[in-house]
Amino acid sequence: ARAPGAGLAACSTWASDILVGPLLRGVQARSNSMADSIGDAVISFLLSPGSSTKLVPLINLTIVALLSTILLAYVSGFGSIHLLVLGFLGTGLFASVNWFVSEFKKVQAAAAKEGDDS
Protein backbone atom coordinates (compact mmCIF):
# COMPACT_ATOMS: atom_id res chain seq x y z
CA ALA A 1 0.00 0.00 0.00
CA ARG A 2 1.17 3.50 -0.82
CA ALA A 3 1.39 6.35 1.58
CA PRO A 4 -1.13 9.14 0.96
CA GLY A 5 0.25 11.68 -1.50
CA ALA A 6 3.11 9.46 -2.72
CA GLY A 7 1.85 9.55 -6.32
CA LEU A 8 1.62 13.34 -6.20
CA ALA A 9 5.18 13.63 -4.90
CA ALA A 10 6.44 11.38 -7.70
CA CYS A 11 4.51 13.42 -10.27
CA SER A 12 5.81 16.73 -8.96
CA THR A 13 9.40 15.44 -8.96
CA TRP A 14 9.01 14.22 -12.54
CA ALA A 15 7.48 17.53 -13.62
CA SER A 16 10.20 19.56 -11.98
CA ASP A 17 12.98 17.37 -13.41
CA ILE A 18 11.64 17.21 -16.96
CA LEU A 19 9.70 20.44 -17.48
CA VAL A 20 10.79 23.08 -15.01
CA GLY A 21 14.47 22.21 -14.58
CA PRO A 22 15.68 22.96 -18.14
CA LEU A 23 13.53 26.07 -18.29
CA LEU A 24 15.03 27.45 -15.09
CA ARG A 25 18.57 26.56 -16.16
CA GLY A 26 18.03 28.40 -19.48
CA VAL A 27 16.67 31.50 -17.78
CA GLN A 28 19.50 31.54 -15.27
CA ALA A 29 22.11 31.12 -18.01
CA ARG A 30 20.70 34.04 -19.99
CA SER A 31 20.31 36.35 -17.02
CA ASN A 32 23.79 35.64 -15.72
CA SER A 33 25.55 36.41 -18.99
CA MET A 34 24.07 39.54 -20.59
CA ALA A 35 22.20 41.37 -17.85
CA ASP A 36 24.90 40.97 -15.24
CA SER A 37 27.59 42.34 -17.52
CA ILE A 38 25.47 45.38 -18.47
CA GLY A 39 24.44 45.94 -14.86
CA ASP A 40 28.02 45.62 -13.66
CA ALA A 41 29.20 48.09 -16.30
CA VAL A 42 26.56 50.66 -15.33
CA ILE A 43 27.25 50.30 -11.61
CA SER A 44 31.01 50.51 -12.08
CA PHE A 45 30.53 53.64 -14.22
CA LEU A 46 28.31 55.29 -11.62
CA LEU A 47 30.65 54.48 -8.76
CA SER A 48 33.89 55.43 -10.52
CA PRO A 49 35.59 58.64 -9.38
CA GLY A 50 34.52 61.68 -11.39
CA SER A 51 31.41 60.06 -12.82
CA SER A 52 29.11 62.60 -11.18
CA THR A 53 30.36 65.34 -13.50
CA LYS A 54 29.61 63.09 -16.48
CA LEU A 55 26.02 62.65 -15.30
CA VAL A 56 25.16 66.38 -15.08
CA PRO A 57 24.03 66.68 -18.73
CA LEU A 58 21.80 63.63 -18.27
CA ILE A 59 20.35 65.12 -15.07
CA ASN A 60 19.71 68.42 -16.88
CA LEU A 61 18.04 66.60 -19.77
CA THR A 62 15.81 64.69 -17.36
CA ILE A 63 14.75 67.86 -15.53
CA VAL A 64 14.07 69.66 -18.82
CA ALA A 65 11.92 66.70 -19.94
CA LEU A 66 10.03 66.89 -16.64
CA LEU A 67 9.46 70.64 -16.97
CA SER A 68 8.38 70.23 -20.61
CA THR A 69 5.85 67.59 -19.61
CA ILE A 70 4.51 69.81 -16.84
CA LEU A 71 4.22 72.77 -19.21
CA LEU A 72 2.49 70.64 -21.86
CA ALA A 73 0.02 69.31 -19.30
CA TYR A 74 -0.69 72.81 -18.02
CA VAL A 75 -1.23 74.25 -21.51
CA SER A 76 -3.40 71.28 -22.52
CA GLY A 77 -5.92 72.12 -19.86
CA PHE A 78 -4.88 69.77 -17.10
CA GLY A 79 -3.49 72.70 -15.14
CA SER A 80 -3.87 72.94 -11.43
CA ILE A 81 -2.01 74.42 -8.52
CA HIS A 82 -0.21 71.08 -8.17
CA LEU A 83 1.39 71.43 -11.58
CA LEU A 84 2.49 74.97 -10.80
CA VAL A 85 4.10 73.85 -7.54
CA LEU A 86 5.75 70.90 -9.26
CA GLY A 87 7.05 73.22 -11.99
CA PHE A 88 8.40 75.59 -9.35
CA LEU A 89 10.14 72.71 -7.55
CA GLY A 90 11.57 71.36 -10.82
CA THR A 91 12.90 74.80 -11.75
CA GLY A 92 14.48 75.10 -8.32
CA LEU A 93 16.07 71.68 -8.70
CA PHE A 94 17.44 72.61 -12.12
CA ALA A 95 18.89 75.87 -10.77
CA SER A 96 20.38 74.27 -7.66
CA VAL A 97 22.05 71.42 -9.57
CA ASN A 98 23.66 73.85 -12.02
CA TRP A 99 24.65 76.25 -9.22
CA PHE A 100 26.32 73.38 -7.35
CA VAL A 101 28.20 72.31 -10.50
CA SER A 102 29.47 75.87 -11.08
CA GLU A 103 30.62 76.15 -7.45
CA PHE A 104 32.30 72.75 -7.70
CA LYS A 105 34.19 73.87 -10.79
CA LYS A 106 35.29 77.06 -8.99
CA VAL A 107 36.65 74.99 -6.10
CA GLN A 108 38.44 72.66 -8.51
CA ALA A 109 39.98 75.62 -10.35
CA ALA A 110 41.10 77.19 -7.06
CA ALA A 111 42.62 73.89 -5.94
CA ALA A 112 44.42 73.50 -9.26
CA LYS A 113 45.72 77.07 -9.04
CA GLU A 114 46.86 76.49 -5.47
CA GLY A 115 48.60 73.28 -6.57
CA ASP A 116 50.43 75.15 -9.34
CA ASP A 117 51.64 77.83 -6.91
CA SER A 118 53.18 75.28 -4.53
N, CA, C and O of each residue as an XYZ file, in Angstrom:
472
protein
N       0.841     -1.178      0.000
C       0.000      0.000      0.000
C       0.880      1.232      0.000
O       1.933      1.270      0.637
N       0.426      2.237     -0.726
C       1.168      3.501     -0.824
C       0.771      4.444      0.290
O      -0.335      4.389      0.828
N       1.701      5.301      0.611
C       1.389      6.355      1.578
C       0.551      7.415      0.877
O       0.698      7.613     -0.329
N      -0.315      8.092      1.600
C      -1.126      9.137      0.964
C      -0.240     10.243      0.384
O       0.656     10.750      1.059
N      -0.495     10.604     -0.853
C       0.250     11.678     -1.497
C       1.540     11.239     -2.152
O       2.262     12.079     -2.690
N       1.861      9.938     -2.129
C       3.114      9.459     -2.718
C       3.103      9.630     -4.231
O       4.126      9.983     -4.818
N       1.961      9.384     -4.871
C       1.852      9.552     -6.322
C       2.023     11.002     -6.733
O       2.630     11.291     -7.764
N       1.492     11.911     -5.934
C       1.622     13.341     -6.205
C       3.070     13.795     -6.071
O       3.541     14.611     -6.863
N       3.770     13.277     -5.084
C       5.176     13.627     -4.903
C       6.002     13.140     -6.077
O       6.889     13.851     -6.551
N       5.716     11.917     -6.558
C       6.445     11.379     -7.701
C       6.146     12.194     -8.951
O       7.040     12.444     -9.760
N       4.893     12.610     -9.114
C       4.513     13.416    -10.271
C       5.170     14.784    -10.227
O       5.644     15.276    -11.251
N       5.204     15.405     -9.057
C       5.809     16.731     -8.959
C       7.317     16.663     -9.164
O       7.898     17.592     -9.725
N       7.962     15.589     -8.726
C       9.397     15.436     -8.958
C       9.662     15.257    -10.445
O      10.589     15.859    -10.988
N       8.852     14.431    -11.110
C       9.013     14.217    -12.544
C       8.805     15.529    -13.302
O       9.570     15.849    -14.212
N       7.773     16.285    -12.928
C       7.482     17.535    -13.617
C       8.613     18.542    -13.413
O       8.998     19.251    -14.342
N       9.128     18.595    -12.214
C      10.201     19.564    -11.979
C      11.485     19.151    -12.681
O      12.230     20.007    -13.157
N      11.757     17.832    -12.753
C      12.981     17.368    -13.414
C      12.906     17.536    -14.930
O      13.881     17.949    -15.558
N      11.764     17.220    -15.513
C      11.642     17.211    -16.965
C      11.232     18.569    -17.527
O      11.794     19.017    -18.526
N      10.266     19.223    -16.904
C       9.699     20.439    -17.478
C      10.324     21.712    -16.924
O      10.740     22.584    -17.687
N      10.392     21.823    -15.626
C      10.793     23.081    -15.009
C      12.306     23.228    -14.953
O      12.819     24.336    -15.115
N      13.021     22.156    -14.730
C      14.475     22.214    -14.582
C      15.195     22.852    -15.761
O      15.935     23.817    -15.567
N      15.000     22.340    -16.993
C      15.675     22.962    -18.135
C      15.261     24.410    -18.376
O      16.071     25.239    -18.790
N      14.003     24.701    -18.113
C      13.535     26.074    -18.289
C      14.255     27.017    -17.324
O      14.712     28.091    -17.716
N      14.350     26.606    -16.069
C      15.031     27.447    -15.089
C      16.515     27.578    -15.394
O      17.086     28.658    -15.240
N      17.145     26.486    -15.825
C      18.570     26.564    -16.159
C      18.804     27.506    -17.337
O      19.800     28.230    -17.357
N      17.898     27.508    -18.322
C      18.035     28.404    -19.479
C      17.858     29.852    -19.087
O      18.591     30.718    -19.565
N      16.901     30.127    -18.227
C      16.674     31.502    -17.780
C      17.852     31.986    -16.955
O      18.295     33.124    -17.113
N      18.359     31.141    -16.083
C      19.501     31.539    -15.272
C      20.737     31.759    -16.129
O      21.510     32.678    -15.858
N      20.943     30.949    -17.148
C      22.112     31.122    -18.014
C      22.031     32.434    -18.775
O      23.037     33.128    -18.919
N      20.834     32.786    -19.269
C      20.696     34.042    -19.992
C      20.862     35.236    -19.078
O      21.538     36.200    -19.436
N      20.255     35.189    -17.899
C      20.314     36.347    -17.016
C      21.715     36.552    -16.460
O      22.114     37.688    -16.202
N      22.456     35.489    -16.276
C      23.792     35.637    -15.720
C      24.774     36.208    -16.732
O      25.737     36.863    -16.336
N      24.564     35.982    -18.018
C      25.552     36.413    -18.992
C      25.369     37.874    -19.408
O      26.270     38.683    -19.189
N      24.252     38.225    -19.989
C      24.074     39.539    -20.594
C      23.710     40.607    -19.575
O      24.346     41.660    -19.524
N      22.701     40.346    -18.772
C      22.197     41.369    -17.852
C      23.220     41.705    -16.782
O      23.376     42.870    -16.416
N      23.914     40.702    -16.280
C      24.897     40.971    -15.236
C      26.045     41.812    -15.765
O      26.541     42.690    -15.058
N      26.476     41.561    -16.991
C      27.592     42.340    -17.525
C      27.176     43.790    -17.774
O      27.962     44.703    -17.525
N      25.949     44.017    -18.263
C      25.474     45.378    -18.472
C      25.271     46.068    -17.135
O      25.666     47.221    -16.960
N      24.656     45.364    -16.190
C      24.440     45.936    -14.861
C      25.748     46.260    -14.163
O      25.875     47.311    -13.535
N      26.718     45.367    -14.269
C      28.019     45.620    -13.664
C      28.708     46.815    -14.302
O      29.353     47.601    -13.608
N      28.578     46.960    -15.614
C      29.201     48.093    -16.304
C      28.572     49.411    -15.868
O      29.277     50.396    -15.650
N      27.241     49.433    -15.741
C      26.559     50.659    -15.330
C      26.925     51.016    -13.898
O      27.208     52.176    -13.601
N      26.923     50.029    -13.009
C      27.252     50.298    -11.609
C      28.697     50.733    -11.468
O      28.980     51.659    -10.707
N      29.614     50.105    -12.169
C      31.013     50.513    -12.076
C      31.219     51.919    -12.644
O      32.061     52.668    -12.150
N      30.447     52.284    -13.688
C      30.532     53.639    -14.224
C      30.026     54.652    -13.199
O      30.656     55.686    -12.980
N      28.894     54.355    -12.577
C      28.311     55.291    -11.625
C      29.164     55.460    -10.371
O      29.183     56.536     -9.773
N      29.860     54.414     -9.976
C      30.654     54.476     -8.757
C      32.113     54.851     -8.996
O      32.884     54.949     -8.041
N      32.502     55.060    -10.243
C      33.886     55.432    -10.517
C      34.112     56.898    -10.157
O      33.190     57.706    -10.261
N      35.315     57.247     -9.740
C      35.586     58.642     -9.379
C      35.396     59.573    -10.585
O      35.835     59.270    -11.694
N      34.742     60.693    -10.347
C      34.524     61.676    -11.392
C      33.322     61.411    -12.265
O      33.079     62.156    -13.214
N      32.559     60.367    -11.970
C      31.412     60.056    -12.821
C      30.251     61.016    -12.594
O      29.382     61.145    -13.456
N      30.223     61.693    -11.445
C      29.112     62.604    -11.184
C      29.126     63.784    -12.143
O      28.063     64.279    -12.520
N      30.296     64.243    -12.543
C      30.357     65.344    -13.496
C      29.923     64.898    -14.893
O      29.469     65.718    -15.690
N      30.061     63.608    -15.193
C      29.615     63.088    -16.482
C      28.097     62.942    -16.523
O      27.509     62.909    -17.604
N      27.463     62.855    -15.367
C      26.024     62.654    -15.302
C      25.230     63.956    -15.316
O      24.010     63.915    -15.478
N      25.870     65.098    -15.152
C      25.160     66.376    -15.078
C      24.351     66.659    -16.341
O      23.201     67.080    -16.216
N      24.880     66.454    -17.553
C      24.034     66.683    -18.733
C      22.802     65.775    -18.766
O      21.732     66.205    -19.196
N      22.942     64.536    -18.320
C      21.804     63.631    -18.266
C      20.783     64.101    -17.229
O      19.578     64.021    -17.468
N      21.250     64.584    -16.099
C      20.352     65.121    -15.073
C      19.619     66.345    -15.624
O      18.408     66.477    -15.448
N      20.352     67.238    -16.288
C      19.712     68.422    -16.882
C      18.670     68.027    -17.924
O      17.585     68.607    -17.965
N      18.988     67.056    -18.758
C      18.045     66.600    -19.774
C      16.784     66.021    -19.123
O      15.674     66.258    -19.600
N      16.952     65.279    -18.056
C      15.814     64.693    -17.356
C      14.931     65.778    -16.746
O      13.705     65.696    -16.829
N      15.533     66.778    -16.143
C      14.753     67.858    -15.534
C      14.042     68.681    -16.606
O      12.896     69.089    -16.416
N      14.710     68.926    -17.726
C      14.067     69.663    -18.822
C      12.886     68.853    -19.375
O      11.848     69.429    -19.703
N      13.031     67.539    -19.482
C      11.921     66.700    -19.936
C      10.760     66.766    -18.942
O       9.598     66.818    -19.345
N      11.069     66.765    -17.657
C      10.031     66.893    -16.635
C       9.307     68.228    -16.751
O       8.077     68.276    -16.730
N      10.069     69.313    -16.874
C       9.463     70.642    -16.972
C       8.654     70.794    -18.267
O       7.615     71.454    -18.275
N       9.125     70.190    -19.346
C       8.378     70.234    -20.608
C       7.055     69.490    -20.486
O       6.033     69.947    -20.998
N       7.072     68.356    -19.816
C       5.848     67.587    -19.610
C       4.865     68.361    -18.746
O       3.665     68.371    -19.018
N       5.373     69.007    -17.706
C       4.508     69.811    -16.836
C       3.900     70.971    -17.621
O       2.705     71.245    -17.503
N       4.718     71.648    -18.419
C       4.220     72.766    -19.215
C       3.174     72.303    -20.235
O       2.149     72.958    -20.421
N       3.440     71.175    -20.891
C       2.493     70.637    -21.862
C       1.166     70.271    -21.190
O       0.096     70.535    -21.738
N       1.240     69.671    -20.020
C       0.021     69.308    -19.301
C      -0.742     70.553    -18.875
O      -1.972     70.572    -18.923
N      -0.035     71.583    -18.465
C      -0.694     72.812    -18.022
C      -1.377     73.522    -19.192
O      -2.506     73.996    -19.068
N      -0.681     73.590    -20.327
C      -1.226     74.254    -21.506
C      -2.393     73.453    -22.094
O      -3.323     74.033    -22.656
N      -2.347     72.127    -21.965
C      -3.397     71.275    -22.518
C      -4.700     71.328    -21.733
O      -5.705     70.758    -22.159
N      -4.692     71.992    -20.619
C      -5.916     72.117    -19.859
C      -5.982     71.271    -18.611
O      -7.003     71.257    -17.923
N      -4.915     70.569    -18.310
C      -4.878     69.767    -17.097
C      -4.271     70.548    -15.938
O      -3.898     69.973    -14.916
N      -4.176     71.855    -16.107
C      -3.486     72.696    -15.144
C      -4.182     72.755    -13.808
O      -5.409     72.797    -13.723
N      -3.392     72.756    -12.790
C      -3.873     72.940    -11.429
C      -2.738     73.547    -10.619
O      -1.623     73.714    -11.114
N      -3.030     73.864     -9.405
C      -2.005     74.424     -8.525
C      -0.879     73.411     -8.298
O       0.269     73.787     -8.059
N      -1.224     72.128     -8.376
C      -0.213     71.084     -8.168
C       0.851     71.114     -9.260
O       2.036     70.927     -8.987
N       0.422     71.350    -10.489
C       1.395     71.429    -11.580
C       2.268     72.671    -11.456
O       3.457     72.634    -11.772
N       1.683     73.762    -11.000
C       2.485     74.971    -10.799
C       3.533     74.758     -9.713
O       4.684     75.165     -9.869
N       3.140     74.126     -8.624
C       4.095     73.851     -7.541
C       5.167     72.880     -8.016
O       6.348     73.069     -7.726
N       4.769     71.854     -8.738
C       5.750     70.900     -9.260
C       6.703     71.574    -10.238
O       7.899     71.283    -10.237
N       6.183     72.473    -11.074
C       7.053     73.216    -11.986
C       8.013     74.115    -11.242
O       9.178     74.231    -11.621
N       7.534     74.757    -10.176
C       8.400     75.595     -9.347
C       9.508     74.760     -8.699
O      10.670     75.166     -8.682
N       9.141     73.596     -8.168
C      10.141     72.713     -7.551
C      11.146     72.183     -8.576
O      12.339     72.092     -8.287
N      10.668     71.836     -9.765
C      11.573     71.360    -10.820
C      12.531     72.438    -11.279
O      13.701     72.167    -11.549
N      12.028     73.678    -11.368
C      12.899     74.802    -11.748
C      13.946     75.050    -10.666
O      15.108     75.327    -10.964
N      13.525     74.949     -9.418
C      14.481     75.101     -8.317
C      15.529     74.003     -8.314
O      16.700     74.258     -8.031
N      15.116     72.790     -8.625
C      16.067     71.675     -8.698
C      17.065     71.899     -9.825
O      18.263     71.678     -9.653
N      16.570     72.338    -10.977
C      17.437     72.612    -12.120
C      18.465     73.696    -11.768
O      19.652     73.557    -12.062
N      17.989     74.776    -11.136
C      18.886     75.874    -10.770
C      19.894     75.432     -9.713
O      21.068     75.793     -9.797
N      19.461     74.666     -8.730
C      20.379     74.275     -7.659
C      21.435     73.284     -8.141
O      22.586     73.354     -7.711
N      21.059     72.360     -9.029
C      22.051     71.420     -9.570
C      23.108     72.178    -10.358
O      24.301     71.925    -10.187
N      22.695     73.102    -11.217
C      23.661     73.850    -12.020
C      24.476     74.820    -11.179
O      25.646     75.056    -11.482
N      23.885     75.391    -10.126
C      24.653     76.245     -9.216
C      25.722     75.421     -8.508
O      26.866     75.859     -8.385
N      25.354     74.230     -8.041
C      26.324     73.376     -7.353
C      27.469     72.993     -8.285
O      28.627     72.985     -7.866
N      27.165     72.677     -9.533
C      28.199     72.307    -10.497
C      29.145     73.487    -10.740
O      30.358     73.297    -10.825
N      28.600     74.703    -10.851
C      29.467     75.873    -11.077
C      30.348     76.134     -9.859
O      31.520     76.480    -10.009
N      29.802     75.974     -8.658
C      30.622     76.151     -7.453
C      31.683     75.068     -7.343
O      32.802     75.336     -6.906
N      31.344     73.859     -7.734
C      32.298     72.755     -7.701
C      33.455     73.016     -8.659
O      34.611     72.739     -8.340
N      33.135     73.549     -9.828
C      34.192     73.867    -10.795
C      35.081     74.993    -10.290
O      36.288     74.983    -10.532
N      34.488     75.985     -9.577
C      35.294     77.058     -8.993
C      36.266     76.513     -7.952
O      37.424     76.927     -7.899
N      35.791     75.581     -7.123
C      36.650     74.986     -6.101
C      37.750     74.166     -6.753
O      38.898     74.203     -6.308
N      37.413     73.427     -7.800
C      38.438     72.655     -8.510
C      39.476     73.577     -9.137
O      40.670     73.284     -9.080
N      39.043     74.681     -9.731
C      39.975     75.622    -10.352
C      40.874     76.261     -9.296
O      42.070     76.447     -9.524
N      40.294     76.599     -8.135
C      41.097     77.186     -7.055
C      42.105     76.172     -6.527
O      43.243     76.530     -6.222
N      41.700     74.925     -6.417
C      42.618     73.886     -5.943
C      43.731     73.647     -6.958
O      44.881     73.433     -6.575
N      43.403     73.681     -8.239
C      44.424     73.499     -9.265
C      45.402     74.665     -9.276
O      46.606     74.473     -9.449
N      44.871     75.898     -9.087
C      45.721     77.073     -9.045
C      46.625     77.043     -7.823
O      47.795     77.419     -7.895
N      46.077     76.596     -6.702
C      46.859     76.486     -5.473
C      47.933     75.412     -5.606
O      49.028     75.554     -5.061
N      47.623     74.345     -6.324
C      48.595     73.284     -6.573
C      49.709     73.749     -7.479
O      50.850     73.318     -7.315
N      49.414     74.617     -8.433
C      50.435     75.146     -9.337
C      51.360     76.116     -8.614
O      52.549     76.186     -8.926
N      50.822     76.875     -7.641
C      51.642     77.830     -6.907
C      52.622     77.162     -5.962
O      53.663     77.742     -5.653
N      52.324     75.973     -5.500
C      53.183     75.283     -4.529
C      54.412     74.721     -5.146
O      55.229     74.114     -4.453
